[in-house]
């Protein structure tokens, strides 16, 4: 399976709702991404930000913090567990 954000080939993926379910994203567009990218998205951004400002794959890729992470994680072994620290409150 290929992560739609970092484009790494991973054994497992998670489903990310581009508009969070808590913000009326039920039944809306989803993407298949790796656990590292999914963890970083929810570490960096609130559900409000995701619903209002970052609700497409392209917007997520272009955000400077996410872009920096995608560039870094793309060089990592896809089988390596990547620990993500919570950044938002």
N, CA, C and O atoms as CSV, one atom per row, in Angstrom:
chain,resi,resn,atom,element,x,y,z
A,1,UNK,N,N,0.843,-1.176,0.000
A,1,UNK,CA,C,0.000,0.000,0.000
A,1,UNK,C,C,0.895,1.248,0.000
A,1,UNK,O,O,1.908,1.273,0.698
A,2,UNK,N,N,0.549,2.236,-0.739
A,2,UNK,CA,C,1.306,3.490,-0.828
A,2,UNK,C,C,0.589,4.583,-0.028
A,2,UNK,O,O,-0.612,4.799,-0.194
A,3,UNK,N,N,1.332,5.262,0.830
A,3,UNK,CA,C,0.781,6.391,1.580
A,3,UNK,C,C,0.535,7.529,0.594
A,3,UNK,O,O,1.425,7.894,-0.174
A,4,UNK,N,N,-0.660,8.082,0.619
A,4,UNK,CA,C,-1.013,9.151,-0.313
A,4,UNK,C,C,-0.330,10.475,0.009
A,4,UNK,O,O,-0.362,11.395,-0.807
A,5,UNK,N,N,0.287,10.588,1.183
A,5,UNK,CA,C,1.007,11.820,1.523
A,5,UNK,C,C,2.506,11.697,1.274
A,5,UNK,O,O,3.071,12.467,0.497
A,6,UNK,N,N,3.149,10.740,1.922
A,6,UNK,CA,C,4.613,10.647,1.809
A,6,UNK,C,C,5.058,9.720,0.676
A,6,UNK,O,O,6.240,9.678,0.332
A,7,UNK,N,N,4.124,8.990,0.107
A,7,UNK,CA,C,4.368,8.097,-1.035
A,7,UNK,C,C,5.274,6.913,-0.706
A,7,UNK,O,O,5.832,6.285,-1.606
A,8,UNK,N,N,5.422,6.608,0.598
A,8,UNK,CA,C,6.185,5.420,0.976
A,8,UNK,C,C,5.301,4.194,0.835
A,8,UNK,O,O,4.086,4.254,1.025
A,9,UNK,N,N,5.939,3.083,0.498
A,9,UNK,CA,C,5.226,1.811,0.447
A,9,UNK,C,C,5.220,1.245,1.863
A,9,UNK,O,O,6.273,0.929,2.416
A,10,UNK,N,N,4.027,1.117,2.446
A,10,UNK,CA,C,3.889,0.648,3.829
A,10,UNK,C,C,3.009,-0.597,3.867
A,10,UNK,O,O,2.165,-0.807,2.996
A,11,UNK,N,N,3.224,-1.416,4.893
A,11,UNK,CA,C,2.422,-2.631,5.047
A,11,UNK,C,C,1.001,-2.315,5.507
A,11,UNK,O,O,0.048,-2.982,5.105
A,12,UNK,N,N,0.868,-1.298,6.347
A,12,UNK,CA,C,-0.439,-0.923,6.884
A,12,UNK,C,C,-0.692,0.558,6.628
A,12,UNK,O,O,0.237,1.364,6.570
A,13,UNK,N,N,-1.948,0.889,6.480
A,13,UNK,CA,C,-2.321,2.287,6.329
A,13,UNK,C,C,-3.497,2.590,7.250
A,13,UNK,O,O,-4.133,1.681,7.784
A,14,UNK,N,N,-3.770,3.856,7.425
A,14,UNK,CA,C,-4.939,4.298,8.176
A,14,UNK,C,C,-5.779,5.159,7.253
A,14,UNK,O,O,-5.296,5.654,6.235
A,15,UNK,N,N,-7.024,5.330,7.615
A,15,UNK,CA,C,-7.927,6.170,6.831
A,15,UNK,C,C,-8.040,7.522,7.525
A,15,UNK,O,O,-8.370,7.602,8.709
A,16,UNK,N,N,-7.764,8.575,6.777
A,16,UNK,CA,C,-7.868,9.933,7.313
A,16,UNK,C,C,-9.042,10.626,6.632
A,16,UNK,O,O,-9.105,10.695,5.404
A,17,UNK,N,N,-9.972,11.139,7.435
A,17,UNK,CA,C,-11.092,11.921,6.914
A,17,UNK,C,C,-10.588,13.336,6.664
A,17,UNK,O,O,-10.157,14.015,7.596
A,18,UNK,N,N,-10.638,13.781,5.421
A,18,UNK,CA,C,-10.121,15.126,5.109
A,18,UNK,C,C,-10.902,16.201,5.860
A,18,UNK,O,O,-10.326,17.211,6.265
A,19,UNK,N,N,-12.181,15.999,6.046
A,19,UNK,CA,C,-12.970,16.832,6.959
A,19,UNK,C,C,-13.271,15.928,8.148
A,19,UNK,O,O,-13.960,14.919,7.995
A,20,UNK,N,N,-12.769,16.271,9.327
A,20,UNK,CA,C,-12.947,15.391,10.483
A,20,UNK,C,C,-14.419,15.029,10.719
A,20,UNK,O,O,-15.322,15.831,10.475
A,21,UNK,N,N,-14.631,13.811,11.195
A,21,UNK,CA,C,-15.994,13.343,11.468
A,21,UNK,C,C,-16.691,14.269,12.454
A,21,UNK,O,O,-17.902,14.474,12.367
A,22,UNK,N,N,-15.932,14.828,13.389
A,22,UNK,CA,C,-16.522,15.734,14.382
A,22,UNK,C,C,-16.945,17.069,13.772
A,22,UNK,O,O,-17.635,17.860,14.415
A,23,UNK,N,N,-16.535,17.315,12.546
A,23,UNK,CA,C,-16.880,18.557,11.831
A,23,UNK,C,C,-17.691,18.238,10.574
A,23,UNK,O,O,-17.492,18.852,9.525
A,24,UNK,N,N,-18.595,17.284,10.688
A,24,UNK,CA,C,-19.490,16.872,9.594
A,24,UNK,C,C,-18.777,16.187,8.449
A,24,UNK,O,O,-19.213,16.285,7.302
A,25,UNK,N,N,-17.690,15.496,8.737
A,25,UNK,CA,C,-16.951,14.800,7.697
A,25,UNK,C,C,-17.382,13.362,7.465
A,25,UNK,O,O,-16.768,12.660,6.661
A,26,UNK,N,N,-18.423,12.908,8.149
A,26,UNK,CA,C,-18.900,11.538,7.980
A,26,UNK,C,C,-19.398,11.360,6.549
A,26,UNK,O,O,-20.221,12.133,6.060
A,27,UNK,N,N,-18.881,10.326,5.891
A,27,UNK,CA,C,-19.316,10.050,4.528
A,27,UNK,C,C,-18.661,10.910,3.464
A,27,UNK,O,O,-18.997,10.809,2.284
A,28,UNK,N,N,-17.731,11.753,3.875
A,28,UNK,CA,C,-17.031,12.620,2.925
A,28,UNK,C,C,-15.715,11.966,2.517
A,28,UNK,O,O,-15.446,10.821,2.881
A,29,UNK,N,N,-14.910,12.684,1.772
A,29,UNK,CA,C,-13.676,12.128,1.207
A,29,UNK,C,C,-12.677,11.691,2.279
A,29,UNK,O,O,-12.459,12.374,3.280
A,30,UNK,N,N,-12.082,10.527,2.028
A,30,UNK,CA,C,-11.035,9.992,2.900
A,30,UNK,C,C,-9.814,9.655,2.056
A,30,UNK,O,O,-9.914,9.471,0.843
A,31,UNK,N,N,-8.653,9.577,2.717
A,31,UNK,CA,C,-7.413,9.183,2.044
A,31,UNK,C,C,-6.736,8.098,2.867
A,31,UNK,O,O,-6.899,8.036,4.086
A,32,UNK,N,N,-5.975,7.243,2.193
A,32,UNK,CA,C,-5.221,6.174,2.854
A,32,UNK,C,C,-3.794,6.670,3.070
A,32,UNK,O,O,-3.061,6.923,2.114
A,33,UNK,N,N,-3.412,6.806,4.334
A,33,UNK,CA,C,-2.082,7.309,4.659
A,33,UNK,C,C,-1.432,6.418,5.714
A,33,UNK,O,O,-2.107,5.641,6.388
A,34,UNK,N,N,-0.112,6.544,5.846
A,34,UNK,CA,C,0.613,5.754,6.842
A,34,UNK,C,C,0.342,6.315,8.240
A,34,UNK,O,O,-0.126,7.442,8.399
A,35,UNK,N,N,0.649,5.501,9.234
A,35,UNK,CA,C,0.413,5.899,10.624
A,35,UNK,C,C,1.241,7.123,11.008
A,35,UNK,O,O,0.775,7.967,11.774
A,36,UNK,N,N,2.458,7.227,10.488
A,36,UNK,CA,C,3.318,8.370,10.818
A,36,UNK,C,C,2.705,9.677,10.312
A,36,UNK,O,O,2.633,10.657,11.054
A,37,UNK,N,N,2.269,9.693,9.063
A,37,UNK,CA,C,1.650,10.909,8.502
A,37,UNK,C,C,0.363,11.241,9.235
A,37,UNK,O,O,0.096,12.408,9.520
A,38,UNK,N,N,-0.445,10.220,9.545
A,38,UNK,CA,C,-1.709,10.447,10.240
A,38,UNK,C,C,-1.458,11.031,11.627
A,38,UNK,O,O,-2.134,11.968,12.051
A,39,UNK,N,N,-0.481,10.465,12.323
A,39,UNK,CA,C,-0.144,10.982,13.647
A,39,UNK,C,C,0.337,12.418,13.594
A,39,UNK,O,O,-0.016,13.228,14.451
A,40,UNK,N,N,1.148,12.738,12.586
A,40,UNK,CA,C,1.677,14.098,12.473
A,40,UNK,C,C,0.565,15.098,12.149
A,40,UNK,O,O,0.553,16.205,12.687
A,41,UNK,N,N,-0.356,14.720,11.284
A,41,UNK,CA,C,-1.479,15.613,10.955
A,41,UNK,C,C,-2.216,16.008,12.230
A,41,UNK,O,O,-2.455,17.190,12.480
A,42,UNK,N,N,-2.577,15.001,13.041
A,42,UNK,CA,C,-3.362,15.288,14.239
A,42,UNK,C,C,-2.516,15.876,15.363
A,42,UNK,O,O,-3.058,16.407,16.333
A,43,UNK,N,N,-1.211,15.788,15.243
A,43,UNK,CA,C,-0.321,16.440,16.192
A,43,UNK,C,C,-0.199,17.936,15.887
A,43,UNK,O,O,-0.130,18.764,16.795
A,44,UNK,N,N,-0.173,18.260,14.608
A,44,UNK,CA,C,0.047,19.645,14.199
A,44,UNK,C,C,-1.223,20.503,14.155
A,44,UNK,O,O,-1.181,21.700,14.440
A,45,UNK,N,N,-2.342,19.884,13.800
A,45,UNK,CA,C,-3.536,20.675,13.463
A,45,UNK,C,C,-4.759,20.268,14.281
A,45,UNK,O,O,-4.960,19.093,14.590
A,46,UNK,N,N,-5.558,21.256,14.617
A,46,UNK,CA,C,-6.829,20.984,15.304
A,46,UNK,C,C,-7.856,20.515,14.267
A,46,UNK,O,O,-7.667,20.704,13.065
A,47,UNK,N,N,-8.924,19.914,14.738
A,47,UNK,CA,C,-9.988,19.493,13.826
A,47,UNK,C,C,-10.604,20.690,13.113
A,47,UNK,O,O,-11.022,20.585,11.960
A,48,UNK,N,N,-10.659,21.822,13.798
A,48,UNK,CA,C,-11.179,23.032,13.169
A,48,UNK,C,C,-10.292,23.434,11.986
A,48,UNK,O,O,-10.801,23.738,10.907
A,49,UNK,N,N,-8.963,23.437,12.185
A,49,UNK,CA,C,-8.038,23.776,11.091
A,49,UNK,C,C,-8.182,22.801,9.930
A,49,UNK,O,O,-8.187,23.203,8.766
A,50,UNK,N,N,-8.299,21.522,10.255
A,50,UNK,CA,C,-8.417,20.508,9.205
A,50,UNK,C,C,-9.702,20.713,8.412
A,50,UNK,O,O,-9.696,20.590,7.187
A,51,UNK,N,N,-10.789,21.019,9.084
A,51,UNK,CA,C,-12.074,21.195,8.404
A,51,UNK,C,C,-12.100,22.465,7.556
A,51,UNK,O,O,-12.627,22.458,6.444
A,52,UNK,N,N,-11.539,23.542,8.072
A,52,UNK,CA,C,-11.636,24.854,7.403
A,52,UNK,C,C,-10.505,25.156,6.419
A,52,UNK,O,O,-10.739,25.740,5.360
A,53,UNK,N,N,-9.282,24.760,6.768
A,53,UNK,CA,C,-8.124,25.223,6.007
A,53,UNK,C,C,-7.354,24.117,5.289
A,53,UNK,O,O,-6.709,24.371,4.272
A,54,UNK,N,N,-7.416,22.895,5.809
A,54,UNK,CA,C,-6.550,21.826,5.299
A,54,UNK,C,C,-7.383,20.595,4.940
A,54,UNK,O,O,-7.069,19.483,5.363
A,55,UNK,N,N,-8.441,20.798,4.161
A,55,UNK,CA,C,-9.370,19.711,3.883
A,55,UNK,C,C,-9.179,19.047,2.517
A,55,UNK,O,O,-10.083,18.389,2.003
A,56,UNK,N,N,-7.992,19.231,1.942
A,56,UNK,CA,C,-7.630,18.491,0.725
A,56,UNK,C,C,-6.213,17.945,0.899
A,56,UNK,O,O,-5.426,18.459,1.693
A,57,UNK,N,N,-5.915,16.915,0.155
A,57,UNK,CA,C,-4.574,16.333,0.204
A,57,UNK,C,C,-3.542,17.366,-0.232
A,57,UNK,O,O,-2.461,17.442,0.352
A,58,UNK,N,N,-3.858,18.151,-1.241
A,58,UNK,CA,C,-2.936,19.166,-1.748
A,58,UNK,C,C,-2.646,20.234,-0.690
A,58,UNK,O,O,-1.499,20.651,-0.532
A,59,UNK,N,N,-3.673,20.677,0.032
A,59,UNK,CA,C,-3.462,21.684,1.079
A,59,UNK,C,C,-2.578,21.135,2.190
A,59,UNK,O,O,-1.712,21.841,2.706
A,60,UNK,N,N,-2.794,19.875,2.557
A,60,UNK,CA,C,-1.938,19.260,3.580
A,60,UNK,C,C,-0.498,19.189,3.113
A,60,UNK,O,O,0.417,19.518,3.867
A,61,UNK,N,N,-0.288,18.760,1.868
A,61,UNK,CA,C,1.078,18.634,1.337
A,61,UNK,C,C,1.790,19.976,1.269
A,61,UNK,O,O,3.006,20.038,1.447
A,62,UNK,N,N,1.055,21.043,1.015
A,62,UNK,CA,C,1.661,22.363,0.849
A,62,UNK,C,C,1.915,23.096,2.164
A,62,UNK,O,O,2.692,24.051,2.190
A,63,UNK,N,N,1.281,22.675,3.247
A,63,UNK,CA,C,1.506,23.355,4.522
A,63,UNK,C,C,2.985,23.178,4.903
A,63,UNK,O,O,3.490,22.055,4.874
A,64,UNK,N,N,3.684,24.258,5.256
A,64,UNK,CA,C,5.129,24.177,5.503
A,64,UNK,C,C,5.538,23.119,6.531
A,64,UNK,O,O,6.502,22.387,6.309
A,65,UNK,N,N,4.821,23.031,7.650
A,65,UNK,CA,C,5.187,22.046,8.674
A,65,UNK,C,C,4.973,20.624,8.178
A,65,UNK,O,O,5.812,19.752,8.408
A,66,UNK,N,N,3.867,20.386,7.505
A,66,UNK,CA,C,3.583,19.045,6.992
A,66,UNK,C,C,4.527,18.708,5.850
A,66,UNK,O,O,4.980,17.569,5.734
A,67,UNK,N,N,4.825,19.680,5.015
A,67,UNK,CA,C,5.730,19.461,3.890
A,67,UNK,C,C,7.118,19.067,4.392
A,67,UNK,O,O,7.755,18.170,3.840
A,68,UNK,N,N,7.572,19.736,5.428
A,68,UNK,CA,C,8.878,19.423,6.020
A,68,UNK,C,C,8.875,17.987,6.561
A,68,UNK,O,O,9.838,17.246,6.367
A,69,UNK,N,N,7.787,17.599,7.238
A,69,UNK,CA,C,7.683,16.244,7.766
A,69,UNK,C,C,7.642,15.219,6.629
A,69,UNK,O,O,8.327,14.198,6.696
A,70,UNK,N,N,6.859,15.477,5.601
A,70,UNK,CA,C,6.750,14.544,4.465
A,70,UNK,C,C,8.119,14.331,3.823
A,70,UNK,O,O,8.487,13.209,3.476
A,71,UNK,N,N,8.856,15.412,3.671
A,71,UNK,CA,C,10.195,15.316,3.083
A,71,UNK,C,C,11.098,14.441,3.955
A,71,UNK,O,O,11.831,13.597,3.440
A,72,UNK,N,N,11.044,14.642,5.277
A,72,UNK,CA,C,11.872,13.866,6.198
A,72,UNK,C,C,11.432,12.403,6.239
A,72,UNK,O,O,12.259,11.505,6.084
A,73,UNK,N,N,10.141,12.159,6.446
A,73,UNK,CA,C,9.661,10.793,6.621
A,73,UNK,C,C,9.816,9.974,5.344
A,73,UNK,O,O,9.936,8.751,5.403
A,74,UNK,N,N,9.813,10.638,4.196
A,74,UNK,CA,C,10.000,9.934,2.929
A,74,UNK,C,C,11.348,9.242,2.836
A,74,UNK,O,O,11.520,8.324,2.034
A,75,UNK,N,N,12.306,9.673,3.649
A,75,UNK,CA,C,13.645,9.084,3.654
A,75,UNK,C,C,13.781,7.961,4.693
A,75,UNK,O,O,14.806,7.280,4.747
A,76,UNK,N,N,12.754,7.775,5.505
A,76,UNK,CA,C,12.821,6.804,6.590
A,76,UNK,C,C,12.362,5.423,6.127
A,76,UNK,O,O,11.582,5.291,5.183
A,77,UNK,N,N,12.857,4.418,6.803
A,77,UNK,CA,C,12.450,3.042,6.550
A,77,UNK,C,C,10.956,2.921,6.858
A,77,UNK,O,O,10.534,3.249,7.967
A,78,UNK,N,N,10.145,2.458,5.898
A,78,UNK,CA,C,8.702,2.364,6.143
A,78,UNK,C,C,8.330,1.368,7.237
A,78,UNK,O,O,7.216,1.420,7.760
A,79,UNK,N,N,9.230,0.474,7.588
A,79,UNK,CA,C,8.946,-0.495,8.651
A,79,UNK,C,C,9.353,0.023,10.030
A,79,UNK,O,O,9.063,-0.609,11.045
A,80,UNK,N,N,10.022,1.171,10.062
A,80,UNK,CA,C,10.454,1.765,11.322
A,80,UNK,C,C,9.273,2.480,11.977
A,80,UNK,O,O,8.545,3.223,11.320
A,81,UNK,N,N,9.091,2.247,13.278
A,81,UNK,CA,C,8.032,2.944,14.011
A,81,UNK,C,C,8.497,4.368,14.277
A,81,UNK,O,O,9.583,4.586,14.814
A,82,UNK,N,N,7.679,5.323,13.904
A,82,UNK,CA,C,8.026,6.726,14.093
A,82,UNK,C,C,7.143,7.304,15.186
A,82,UNK,O,O,5.918,7.313,15.071
A,83,UNK,N,N,7.772,7.780,16.236
A,83,UNK,CA,C,7.038,8.332,17.368
A,83,UNK,C,C,6.747,9.807,17.100
A,83,UNK,O,O,7.642,10.578,16.754
A,84,UNK,N,N,5.499,10.179,17.263
A,84,UNK,CA,C,5.066,11.553,17.023
A,84,UNK,C,C,4.706,12.176,18.363
A,84,UNK,O,O,3.933,11.602,19.129
A,85,UNK,N,N,5.263,13.351,18.650
A,85,UNK,CA,C,4.928,14.057,19.881
A,85,UNK,C,C,3.773,15.004,19.623
A,85,UNK,O,O,3.702,15.648,18.576
A,86,UNK,N,N,2.873,15.081,20.582
A,86,UNK,CA,C,1.716,15.952,20.454
A,86,UNK,C,C,2.177,17.406,20.482
A,86,UNK,O,O,2.931,17.797,21.373
A,87,UNK,N,N,1.726,18.216,19.507
A,87,UNK,CA,C,2.153,19.607,19.437
A,87,UNK,C,C,1.027,20.587,19.714
A,87,UNK,O,O,1.271,21.659,20.267
A,88,UNK,N,N,-0.224,20.239,19.334
A,88,UNK,CA,C,-1.328,21.171,19.589
A,88,UNK,C,C,-1.930,20.882,20.949
A,88,UNK,O,O,-1.672,19.835,21.543
A,89,UNK,N,N,-2.732,21.814,21.438
A,89,UNK,CA,C,-3.387,21.619,22.731
A,89,UNK,C,C,-4.871,21.556,22.561
A,89,UNK,O,O,-5.598,21.395,23.541
